[in-house]
Amino acid sequence: MAYLGLRCGEALGIAWDHVDFDANVLSVRQAVVEGEIQTVKSKNSRRDLHIPDYLITLLKEYRSKGWKANPWNLLFTNRRNKPYHGNRVREFVFNPLRDRLGLGVGAFHAFRHGAATAQLQGGASIVTVKENLGHAKIETTLRYTHAISGDQRDAVNKLAALFERRRAETAEFCGVLRRTEQVSA
């Protein structure tokens, strides 16, 4: 969510069929809302996003070591192997983690705002960010401008580099979190 600016339901709706490991592309085609799989919010929400190499590596590792097969081929399912309810993820996963990290009040949607801000700071055009986030329009003056595929890739790669620098700075703390997650699983 932080790298690609996905909505919570879009992240919960990712199926392996939507991940192209050869092209490093995620096709956003469905969402999970209230535990039900449905189409994405709007036609603009249906989009293809570049996946940085770091996320590709994590996804491959997750698929081979931690993923649980399910009828929908979803990346993430609950303990009963059914689609998640976003509110349950917020309440029992995100909010406790956010509180442990001392991040203060915030929600999943903050990842979208953060991704947009970081992409703009990284030099992406506002139009590219609009396309990456799946928004219908920015303003009237930008209605006819379209993002170029290479611009999307560059925007996400710049964001990935920023996150990688920050991840490296907090690697020890992240290792503690991973061990804690494995114990609680």
Backbone as ProteinMPNN parsed JSONL, in Angstrom:
{"seq_chain_A": "MAYLGLRCGEALGIAWDHVDFDANVLSVRQAVVEGEIQTVKSKNSRRDLHIPDYLITLLKEYRSKGWKANPWNLLFTNRRNKPYHGNRVREFVFNPLRDRLGLGVGAFHAFRHGAATAQLQGGASIVTVKENLGHAKIETTLRYTHAISGDQRDAVNKLAALFERRRAETAEFCGVLRRTEQVSA", "coords_chain_A": {"N_chain_A": [[0.821, -1.188, 0.0], [1.929, 1.225, 0.775], [4.003, 1.604, -1.079], [2.692, 1.525, -3.594], [0.374, 2.984, -3.338], [-2.153, 1.885, -2.976], [-5.67, 1.432, -2.383], [-7.188, 0.204, 0.623], [-9.065, -1.928, 0.207], [-8.355, -2.623, -2.4], [-5.775, -3.637, -2.034], [-6.367, -5.857, -0.436], [-7.766, -7.295, -2.285], [-5.998, -8.315, -4.152], [-5.054, -10.823, -6.347], [-3.053, -13.686, -7.217], [-3.106, -13.978, -9.945], [-3.093, -11.411, -10.832], [-0.594, -10.45, -10.62], [2.211, -9.871, -12.433], [5.093, -11.313, -12.685], [7.182, -11.352, -14.523], [7.029, -8.96, -15.983], [6.999, -7.149, -13.946], [4.537, -6.024, -12.983], [1.531, -5.011, -11.468], [-1.805, -5.681, -11.825], [-4.519, -3.907, -11.115], [-7.596, -4.957, -10.444], [-9.713, -5.838, -8.922], [-11.422, -5.596, -5.744], [-11.68, -6.071, -2.191], [-14.424, -5.727, -0.265], [-15.97, -5.382, 2.773], [-15.464, -8.092, 3.185], [-16.211, -9.254, 0.807], [-15.546, -10.029, -2.589], [-15.264, -7.763, -5.209], [-15.685, -5.662, -8.147], [-13.324, -3.038, -8.92], [-13.412, 0.332, -7.572], [-13.978, 2.333, -9.561], [-13.833, 3.03, -13.151], [-11.4, 4.282, -13.522], [-9.981, 3.332, -11.42], [-9.204, 0.875, -12.176], [-6.263, -0.29, -13.138], [-2.807, -0.585, -14.207], [0.125, -1.143, -12.465], [3.533, -0.445, -11.908], [5.698, -2.669, -10.279], [8.148, -2.381, -7.895], [11.455, -3.863, -7.8], [12.192, -4.735, -5.205], [9.697, -5.254, -3.956], [8.793, -7.273, -5.645], [10.594, -9.311, -5.0], [9.896, -9.718, -2.292], [7.232, -10.598, -2.643], [7.584, -12.989, -4.089], [8.992, -14.507, -2.194], [7.088, -14.593, -0.133], [5.032, -15.988, -1.424], [6.212, -18.495, -1.765], [6.785, -19.288, 0.841], [4.956, -18.376, 2.87], [2.338, -18.115, 1.993], [-1.076, -19.069, 1.792], [-3.001, -21.305, 0.049], [-6.112, -20.578, -1.582], [-9.587, -20.457, -2.606], [-9.938, -18.194, -4.248], [-7.499, -17.401, -5.024], [-6.313, -15.308, -3.744], [-3.877, -13.069, -2.381], [-3.941, -12.473, 0.312], [-5.679, -13.778, 3.034], [-8.022, -14.369, 5.704], [-7.884, -16.016, 8.977], [-9.66, -18.076, 8.633], [-9.322, -18.62, 6.04], [-10.674, -16.997, 4.217], [-11.771, -14.066, 2.337], [-10.506, -11.035, 3.696], [-12.032, -8.701, 5.993], [-11.791, -5.323, 5.689], [-12.04, -3.58, 7.893], [-11.491, -5.237, 10.052], [-8.816, -5.839, 9.642], [-7.732, -3.314, 9.982], [-8.413, -2.834, 12.711], [-7.262, -5.005, 14.189], [-4.724, -5.518, 13.192], [-3.383, -3.322, 11.779], [-3.842, -0.933, 13.427], [-2.844, -1.729, 16.068], [-0.115, -2.205, 15.353], [0.628, 0.311, 14.347], [0.335, 1.787, 16.716], [2.274, 0.535, 18.329], [4.556, 1.315, 16.985], [4.508, 3.962, 17.495], [3.33, 5.886, 15.844], [1.204, 7.61, 15.988], [-2.129, 8.919, 15.479], [-3.793, 7.7, 12.647], [-4.709, 6.323, 9.446], [-5.197, 3.505, 7.179], [-5.597, 4.764, 4.751], [-3.855, 6.84, 4.784], [-1.526, 5.884, 3.694], [-1.944, 6.119, 0.937], [-1.984, 8.899, 0.633], [0.603, 9.439, 1.502], [2.095, 8.026, -0.429], [1.415, 9.485, -2.72], [2.438, 12.034, -2.062], [5.191, 11.427, -1.726], [5.844, 10.49, -4.302], [5.467, 12.817, -5.804], [7.406, 14.427, -4.589], [9.586, 13.005, -5.401], [9.791, 13.726, -8.003], [7.874, 13.022, -9.883], [5.27, 13.706, -12.242], [2.198, 15.465, -11.572], [0.149, 14.355, -12.984], [1.03, 11.775, -13.533], [1.051, 10.744, -10.945], [-1.679, 10.902, -10.408], [-2.641, 8.978, -12.215], [-1.323, 6.703, -11.223], [-2.567, 6.419, -8.737], [-5.15, 5.999, -9.474], [-7.117, 7.944, -9.734], [-9.928, 9.834, -10.915], [-9.875, 12.529, -11.914], [-7.813, 15.472, -11.786], [-7.787, 18.324, -12.016], [-9.566, 20.627, -14.053], [-7.75, 21.641, -15.965], [-5.949, 19.611, -16.283], [-7.207, 17.548, -17.492], [-6.835, 16.349, -20.026], [-4.333, 15.326, -20.13], [-2.011, 12.673, -20.131], [-0.428, 10.027, -18.379], [2.819, 8.752, -18.991], [3.959, 5.496, -19.564], [6.654, 4.924, -18.838], [7.119, 7.058, -17.112], [5.477, 6.354, -14.95], [6.771, 4.058, -14.041], [9.263, 5.165, -13.326], [8.44, 6.916, -11.275], [7.469, 5.157, -9.272], [9.777, 3.634, -8.835], [11.511, 5.584, -7.801], [10.173, 6.181, -5.447], [10.358, 3.659, -4.253], [13.13, 3.516, -3.871], [13.472, 5.533, -1.972], [11.967, 4.43, 0.165], [13.484, 2.12, 0.546], [15.918, 3.123, 1.472], [15.026, 4.157, 3.912], [14.043, 1.808, 5.05], [16.379, 0.328, 5.33], [17.619, 1.835, 7.271], [16.098, 1.201, 9.445], [16.284, -1.509, 9.756], [16.996, -3.333, 11.816], [14.957, -2.965, 13.709], [12.759, -3.709, 12.156], [13.316, -6.409, 11.83], [12.832, -7.316, 14.405], [10.072, -6.889, 14.487], [9.228, -8.704, 12.482], [9.949, -11.171, 13.617], [8.265, -11.124, 15.829], [5.779, -11.139, 14.557], [5.869, -13.669, 13.353], [5.877, -15.304, 15.59], [3.383, -14.703, 16.68], [1.745, -15.641, 14.687]], "CA_chain_A": [[0.0, 0.0, 0.0], [2.791, 2.401, 0.862], [4.751, 1.768, -2.328], [1.853, 1.691, -4.784], [-0.757, 3.857, -3.066], [-3.4, 1.144, -3.132], [-6.722, 1.503, -1.379], [-7.194, -0.994, 1.465], [-9.808, -2.98, -0.48], [-7.58, -3.056, -3.562], [-4.689, -4.487, -1.537], [-6.962, -7.114, 0.015], [-8.314, -7.982, -3.445], [-4.971, -8.77, -5.092], [-4.912, -12.261, -6.581], [-1.781, -13.972, -7.891], [-3.315, -13.778, -11.381], [-2.916, -9.989, -11.111], [0.824, -10.115, -10.452], [3.048, -10.337, -13.542], [6.462, -11.289, -12.189], [8.121, -11.1, -15.615], [6.964, -7.55, -16.37], [6.935, -6.33, -12.727], [3.302, -5.246, -13.075], [0.336, -5.401, -10.729], [-3.044, -5.24, -12.469], [-5.561, -3.664, -10.112], [-8.828, -5.334, -11.128], [-10.794, -6.131, -7.99], [-11.23, -5.156, -4.367], [-12.477, -6.78, -1.194], [-15.175, -4.781, 0.561], [-16.777, -6.131, 3.748], [-15.229, -9.517, 3.016], [-16.724, -9.712, -0.486], [-14.765, -9.617, -3.749], [-16.042, -7.018, -6.195], [-14.865, -4.883, -9.065], [-12.741, -1.845, -8.307], [-14.301, 1.461, -7.308], [-14.381, 3.037, -10.786], [-13.022, 2.631, -14.307], [-10.052, 4.809, -13.327], [-9.312, 2.51, -10.414], [-8.673, -0.282, -12.916], [-4.997, 0.221, -13.656], [-1.613, -1.42, -14.114], [1.155, -0.423, -11.724], [4.878, -1.025, -11.865], [6.093, -3.181, -8.96], [9.606, -2.311, -7.762], [12.149, -5.14, -7.602], [12.142, -5.116, -3.797], [8.396, -5.873, -3.698], [8.753, -8.543, -6.386], [11.328, -10.267, -4.179], [9.061, -10.035, -1.128], [6.075, -11.374, -3.085], [8.044, -14.346, -4.413], [9.302, -15.171, -0.931], [5.812, -14.831, 0.546], [4.288, -17.041, -2.128], [6.842, -19.797, -1.561], [6.944, -19.656, 2.256], [3.912, -18.021, 3.828], [1.017, -18.0, 1.392], [-2.007, -20.173, 1.97], [-3.89, -21.426, -1.116], [-7.515, -20.313, -1.315], [-10.372, -20.563, -3.845], [-9.89, -16.972, -5.057], [-6.1, -17.145, -5.345], [-5.96, -14.036, -3.119], [-2.624, -13.06, -1.637], [-4.191, -12.369, 1.744], [-6.966, -14.238, 3.548], [-8.045, -14.412, 7.167], [-7.574, -17.32, 9.592], [-10.574, -19.089, 8.079], [-8.991, -18.691, 4.62], [-11.699, -16.244, 3.485], [-11.333, -12.678, 2.157], [-10.509, -10.177, 4.881], [-12.822, -7.487, 6.152], [-10.82, -4.254, 5.901], [-12.143, -3.042, 9.248], [-10.826, -6.171, 10.964], [-7.375, -5.644, 9.446], [-7.405, -2.045, 10.647], [-8.576, -2.946, 14.155], [-6.447, -6.013, 14.855], [-3.361, -5.586, 12.658], [-2.783, -2.023, 11.511], [-3.853, -0.015, 14.57], [-1.85, -2.116, 17.089], [1.233, -1.984, 14.836], [0.807, 1.767, 14.324], [0.522, 2.234, 18.092], [3.586, 0.039, 18.789], [5.601, 2.112, 16.345], [4.383, 5.339, 17.952], [3.064, 6.743, 14.69], [0.082, 8.501, 16.236], [-3.389, 8.596, 14.822], [-3.751, 7.648, 11.195], [-5.434, 5.178, 8.902], [-4.63, 2.921, 5.967], [-5.669, 5.707, 3.637], [-2.671, 7.71, 4.86], [-0.522, 5.353, 2.774], [-2.202, 6.708, -0.379], [-1.51, 10.283, 0.694], [2.065, 9.376, 1.579], [2.623, 7.624, -1.737], [1.249, 10.631, -3.626], [3.396, 13.069, -1.666], [6.555, 10.969, -2.009], [6.05, 10.465, -5.757], [5.644, 14.212, -6.234], [8.726, 14.856, -4.118], [10.57, 12.288, -6.2], [9.868, 14.322, -9.337], [6.807, 12.569, -10.791], [4.278, 14.734, -12.558], [0.924, 15.288, -10.889], [-0.66, 13.478, -13.835], [1.507, 10.412, -13.291], [0.552, 10.361, -9.626], [-3.115, 10.703, -10.6], [-2.803, 7.678, -12.875], [-0.876, 5.651, -10.301], [-3.539, 6.247, -7.665], [-6.44, 5.639, -10.042], [-8.093, 9.018, -9.582], [-10.616, 10.204, -12.153], [-9.404, 13.823, -12.425], [-7.082, 16.346, -10.867], [-8.468, 19.595, -12.208], [-9.958, 20.773, -15.45], [-6.584, 21.884, -16.816], [-5.17, 18.393, -16.449], [-8.101, 16.501, -17.992], [-6.41, 15.68, -21.256], [-2.948, 14.908, -20.006], [-1.922, 11.259, -19.782], [0.88, 9.591, -17.89], [3.577, 7.869, -19.867], [4.315, 4.271, -18.846], [7.988, 5.085, -18.249], [6.991, 7.976, -15.987], [4.929, 5.597, -13.826], [7.847, 3.191, -13.546], [10.244, 6.017, -12.659], [7.849, 7.429, -10.036], [7.432, 4.084, -8.272], [11.162, 3.274, -8.501], [12.048, 6.625, -6.918], [9.54, 5.956, -4.151], [10.946, 2.434, -3.716], [14.48, 3.844, -3.399], [13.297, 6.28, -0.734], [11.565, 3.476, 1.189], [14.596, 1.196, 0.797], [16.861, 3.83, 2.35], [14.429, 4.208, 5.251], [13.965, 0.435, 5.549], [17.728, -0.05, 5.741], [17.904, 2.54, 8.518], [15.325, 0.598, 10.531], [16.305, -2.961, 9.518], [17.007, -4.089, 13.071], [13.61, -2.877, 14.285], [11.883, -4.521, 11.309], [13.589, -7.802, 12.159], [12.108, -7.586, 15.643], [8.663, -6.988, 14.123], [8.996, -9.959, 11.748], [10.002, -12.279, 14.583], [7.051, -11.018, 16.624], [4.669, -11.581, 13.701], [5.953, -15.117, 13.167], [5.497, -15.929, 16.852], [1.944, -14.545, 16.866], [1.032, -16.397, 13.66]], "C_chain_A": [[0.869, 1.257, 0.0], [3.547, 2.647, -0.434], [3.843, 2.163, -3.488], [0.644, 2.585, -4.566], [-2.103, 3.174, -3.244], [-4.399, 1.492, -2.038], [-6.69, 0.189, -0.596], [-7.885, -2.149, 0.751], [-9.085, -3.511, -1.701], [-6.452, -3.987, -3.131], [-5.228, -5.85, -1.108], [-7.498, -7.94, -1.146], [-7.28, -8.487, -4.439], [-4.959, -10.295, -5.146], [-3.602, -12.478, -7.33], [-1.904, -13.789, -9.396], [-3.063, -12.328, -11.79], [-1.467, -9.53, -10.997], [1.612, -10.733, -11.603], [4.504, -10.195, -13.11], [7.476, -10.981, -13.285], [8.175, -9.621, -15.988], [6.986, -6.603, -15.169], [5.701, -5.421, -12.729], [2.213, -5.87, -12.204], [-0.861, -4.824, -11.472], [-4.107, -5.122, -11.389], [-6.898, -3.87, -10.808], [-9.997, -5.589, -10.198], [-10.426, -5.618, -6.611], [-12.042, -6.078, -3.463], [-13.103, -5.712, -0.31], [-16.094, -5.599, 1.457], [-16.664, -7.637, 3.538], [-15.721, -10.1, 1.706], [-15.852, -9.179, -1.62], [-15.692, -8.921, -4.734], [-15.113, -6.267, -7.134], [-14.327, -3.656, -8.337], [-13.742, -0.694, -8.319], [-14.831, 2.141, -8.572], [-13.512, 2.57, -11.944], [-11.594, 3.151, -14.179], [-9.263, 4.003, -12.303], [-8.701, 1.265, -11.039], [-7.397, 0.188, -13.609], [-3.894, -0.815, -13.501], [-0.511, -0.583, -13.478], [2.476, -1.179, -11.778], [5.178, -1.453, -10.435], [7.61, -3.109, -8.872], [10.205, -3.687, -7.438], [12.064, -5.635, -6.164], [10.816, -5.803, -3.467], [8.249, -7.194, -4.441], [9.442, -9.638, -5.571], [10.507, -10.685, -2.97], [7.869, -10.91, -1.521], [6.463, -12.817, -3.413], [8.332, -15.137, -3.144], [8.01, -15.521, -0.185], [5.045, -15.978, -0.108], [4.882, -18.424, -1.842], [6.857, -20.243, -0.095], [5.728, -19.407, 3.134], [2.493, -18.025, 3.298], [0.202, -19.264, 1.578], [-2.967, -20.193, 0.78], [-5.339, -21.207, -0.697], [-8.274, -20.298, -2.638], [-10.275, -19.356, -4.778], [-8.476, -16.637, -5.502], [-5.627, -15.803, -4.785], [-4.628, -14.149, -2.386], [-2.887, -13.145, -0.137], [-5.594, -12.846, 2.083], [-6.872, -14.304, 5.071], [-7.755, -15.823, 7.689], [-8.465, -18.443, 9.071], [-10.4, -19.247, 6.574], [-10.086, -18.084, 3.731], [-11.179, -14.827, 3.278], [-11.471, -11.875, 3.458], [-11.626, -9.146, 4.834], [-11.796, -6.397, 6.462], [-10.854, -3.694, 7.31], [-11.45, -3.936, 10.263], [-9.305, -6.027, 10.848], [-6.936, -4.358, 10.148], [-7.366, -2.224, 12.164], [-7.545, -3.86, 14.807], [-5.015, -6.125, 14.338], [-2.752, -4.185, 12.574], [-2.718, -1.131, 12.752], [-2.888, -0.439, 15.678], [-0.404, -1.902, 16.631], [1.563, -0.494, 14.825], [1.092, 2.285, 15.725], [1.879, 1.787, 18.649], [4.723, 0.859, 18.214], [5.553, 3.577, 16.766], [4.093, 6.319, 16.835], [1.912, 7.716, 14.898], [-1.139, 8.089, 15.441], [-3.23, 8.661, 13.316], [-4.458, 6.399, 10.727], [-4.709, 4.65, 7.675], [-4.57, 3.935, 4.835], [-4.488, 6.684, 3.636], [-1.563, 7.214, 3.954], [-0.702, 5.93, 1.372], [-1.699, 8.143, -0.423], [0.013, 10.332, 0.724], [2.687, 9.0, 0.25], [2.532, 8.779, -2.725], [2.285, 11.708, -3.327], [4.82, 12.674, -2.033], [6.83, 10.924, -3.51], [6.254, 11.88, -6.296], [7.008, 14.736, -5.809], [9.839, 14.196, -4.91], [10.659, 12.787, -7.632], [8.813, 13.85, -10.319], [5.849, 13.723, -11.068], [2.992, 14.433, -11.801], [0.019, 14.348, -11.687], [-0.262, 12.018, -13.627], [0.995, 9.906, -11.944], [-0.945, 10.086, -9.695], [-3.39, 9.334, -11.202], [-2.425, 6.532, -11.936], [-1.904, 5.374, -9.212], [-4.934, 5.892, -8.18], [-7.514, 6.684, -9.827], [-8.699, 9.385, -10.93], [-10.086, 11.52, -12.726], [-8.648, 14.594, -11.358], [-7.804, 17.677, -10.861], [-8.754, 19.697, -13.694], [-8.754, 20.918, -16.373], [-5.76, 20.633, -17.077], [-5.971, 17.263, -17.082], [-7.561, 15.709, -19.176], [-4.964, 15.226, -21.236], [-2.903, 13.463, -19.54], [-0.505, 10.925, -19.331], [1.518, 8.671, -18.921], [4.047, 6.694, -19.024], [5.673, 4.388, -18.154], [7.969, 6.02, -17.056], [6.459, 7.252, -14.759], [6.011, 4.734, -13.195], [8.869, 4.021, -12.779], [9.725, 6.518, -11.317], [7.869, 6.371, -8.943], [8.844, 3.671, -7.882], [11.798, 4.307, -7.576], [11.47, 6.478, -5.514], [10.133, 4.717, -3.484], [12.351, 2.704, -3.169], [14.426, 4.61, -2.08], [12.933, 5.334, 0.41], [12.711, 2.532, 1.539], [15.632, 1.848, 1.702], [16.322, 3.851, 3.777], [14.338, 2.817, 5.865], [15.328, -0.011, 6.069], [18.085, 0.611, 7.075], [17.201, 1.885, 9.707], [15.312, -0.927, 10.441], [16.26, -3.767, 10.813], [15.619, -4.096, 13.688], [12.632, -3.727, 13.492], [12.098, -6.003, 11.584], [12.875, -8.216, 13.431], [10.629, -7.752, 15.337], [8.365, -8.296, 13.416], [8.994, -11.155, 12.692], [8.742, -12.298, 15.425], [5.856, -11.506, 15.822], [4.685, -13.082, 13.536], [5.527, -15.853, 14.437], [3.983, -15.856, 17.037], [1.148, -15.313, 15.835], [0.905, -17.812, 14.113]], "O_chain_A": [[0.571, 2.229, -0.694], [3.711, 3.797, -0.841], [4.191, 3.042, -4.276], [-0.049, 2.916, -5.527], [-3.083, 3.816, -3.62], [-4.019, 1.806, -0.91], [-6.215, -0.825, -1.106], [-7.335, -3.249, 0.697], [-9.175, -4.698, -2.015], [-6.198, -5.003, -3.778], [-4.612, -6.879, -1.386], [-7.669, -9.152, -1.016], [-7.65, -9.037, -5.477], [-4.865, -10.966, -4.118], [-3.099, -11.572, -7.995], [-0.916, -13.479, -10.062], [-2.844, -12.048, -12.968], [-1.152, -8.366, -11.247], [1.677, -11.954, -11.738], [5.076, -9.107, -13.159], [8.526, -10.405, -13.004], [9.248, -9.091, -16.276], [6.992, -5.385, -15.347], [5.803, -4.215, -12.509], [2.005, -7.083, -12.205], [-0.925, -3.619, -11.719], [-4.54, -6.123, -10.819], [-7.296, -3.07, -11.654], [-11.15, -5.561, -10.628], [-9.28, -5.257, -6.344], [-12.96, -6.767, -3.908], [-12.409, -4.904, 0.307], [-16.894, -6.403, 0.978], [-17.642, -8.369, 3.693], [-15.657, -11.313, 1.507], [-15.464, -8.011, -1.612], [-16.768, -9.426, -5.054], [-13.899, -6.242, -6.934], [-14.818, -3.288, -7.269], [-14.774, -0.748, -8.988], [-16.011, 2.486, -8.639], [-12.567, 1.806, -11.748], [-10.666, 2.518, -14.681], [-8.032, 3.994, -12.319], [-7.779, 0.673, -10.479], [-7.45, 0.973, -14.555], [-4.033, -1.79, -12.762], [-0.249, 0.543, -13.9], [2.51, -2.407, -11.7], [4.943, -0.698, -9.492], [8.298, -3.717, -9.691], [9.536, -4.553, -6.874], [11.883, -6.83, -5.93], [10.804, -6.822, -2.775], [7.646, -8.133, -3.922], [8.935, -10.755, -5.466], [10.427, -11.872, -2.654], [7.534, -11.856, -0.809], [5.749, -13.753, -3.054], [7.958, -16.305, -3.036], [7.87, -16.629, 0.333], [4.48, -16.83, 0.577], [4.15, -19.403, -1.696], [6.932, -21.439, 0.186], [5.492, -20.171, 4.069], [1.541, -17.946, 4.075], [0.724, -20.378, 1.527], [-3.667, -19.211, 0.53], [-5.746, -21.597, 0.398], [-7.659, -20.14, -3.693], [-10.509, -19.488, -5.979], [-8.271, -15.698, -6.271], [-4.66, -15.225, -5.282], [-4.297, -15.201, -1.839], [-2.149, -13.805, 0.594], [-6.576, -12.385, 1.501], [-5.782, -14.294, 5.643], [-7.419, -16.717, 6.912], [-8.074, -19.611, 9.067], [-11.198, -19.907, 5.909], [-10.38, -18.589, 2.648], [-10.245, -14.413, 3.964], [-12.436, -12.033, 4.206], [-12.1, -8.771, 3.761], [-11.013, -6.537, 7.403], [-9.808, -3.366, 7.869], [-10.879, -3.441, 11.235], [-8.595, -6.089, 11.852], [-5.905, -4.322, 10.82], [-6.407, -1.818, 12.821], [-7.008, -3.53, 15.864], [-4.178, -6.762, 14.978], [-1.739, -3.897, 13.211], [-1.647, -0.626, 13.091], [-2.166, 0.412, 16.196], [0.439, -1.471, 17.418], [2.648, -0.089, 15.244], [1.977, 3.119, 15.915], [2.553, 2.545, 19.346], [5.738, 1.075, 18.877], [6.452, 4.349, 16.433], [4.557, 7.458, 16.871], [1.675, 8.571, 14.045], [-1.163, 7.032, 14.81], [-2.603, 9.577, 12.785], [-4.77, 5.516, 11.525], [-3.747, 5.248, 7.191], [-3.616, 3.963, 4.058], [-4.167, 7.279, 2.607], [-0.744, 8.005, 3.486], [0.284, 6.204, 0.689], [-1.065, 8.557, -1.393], [0.633, 11.161, 0.057], [3.692, 9.584, -0.158], [3.47, 9.023, -3.483], [2.931, 12.23, -4.236], [5.571, 13.478, -2.585], [7.924, 11.279, -3.949], [7.115, 12.108, -7.145], [7.688, 15.411, -6.583], [10.917, 14.769, -5.07], [11.506, 12.326, -8.398], [8.851, 14.24, -11.486], [5.651, 14.601, -10.228], [2.731, 13.288, -11.433], [-0.79, 13.624, -11.106], [-1.118, 11.137, -13.556], [0.558, 8.76, -11.831], [-1.423, 9.124, -9.094], [-4.277, 8.615, -10.742], [-3.121, 5.519, -11.866], [-2.092, 4.226, -8.81], [-5.806, 5.524, -7.394], [-8.697, 6.352, -9.747], [-8.046, 9.258, -11.966], [-9.869, 11.606, -13.935], [-8.841, 14.374, -10.162], [-8.357, 18.104, -9.847], [-8.226, 18.921, -14.49], [-8.755, 20.358, -17.47], [-4.953, 20.607, -18.006], [-5.475, 16.142, -17.198], [-7.82, 14.511, -19.294], [-4.442, 14.781, -22.258], [-3.664, 13.067, -18.657], [0.476, 11.469, -19.837], [0.84, 7.919, -19.621], [4.486, 6.881, -17.89], [5.815, 3.987, -16.999], [8.707, 5.815, -16.093], [6.926, 7.497, -13.647], [6.151, 4.685, -11.973], [9.298, 3.625, -11.696], [10.464, 6.547, -10.333], [8.246, 6.659, -7.807], [9.093, 3.382, -6.712], [12.544, 3.946, -6.665], [12.18, 6.629, -4.519], [10.384, 4.724, -2.278], [12.719, 2.177, -2.12], [15.231, 4.369, -1.18], [13.511, 5.414, 1.493], [12.888, 2.181, 2.705], [16.166, 1.199, 2.602], [17.056, 3.597, 4.732], [14.535, 2.659, 7.07], [15.422, -0.649, 7.117], [18.772, 0.015, 7.905], [17.658, 2.003, 10.843], [14.419, -1.569, 10.993], [15.558, -4.775, 10.891], [15.155, -5.141, 14.145], [11.772, -4.392, 14.07], [11.139, -6.775, 11.568], [12.37, -9.334, 13.53], [9.989, -8.659, 15.869], [7.358, -8.94, 13.711], [8.147, -12.042, 12.585], [8.202, -13.367, 15.708], [5.004, -12.217, 16.356], [3.632, -13.718, 13.573], [4.889, -16.904, 14.365], [3.363, -16.817, 17.491], [-0.021, -15.616, 16.072], [0.335, -18.64, 13.402]]}, "name": "protein", "num_of_chains": 1, "seq": "MAYLGLRCGEALGIAWDHVDFDANVLSVRQAVVEGEIQTVKSKNSRRDLHIPDYLITLLKEYRSKGWKANPWNLLFTNRRNKPYHGNRVREFVFNPLRDRLGLGVGAFHAFRHGAATAQLQGGASIVTVKENLGHAKIETTLRYTHAISGDQRDAVNKLAALFERRRAETAEFCGVLRRTEQVSA"}
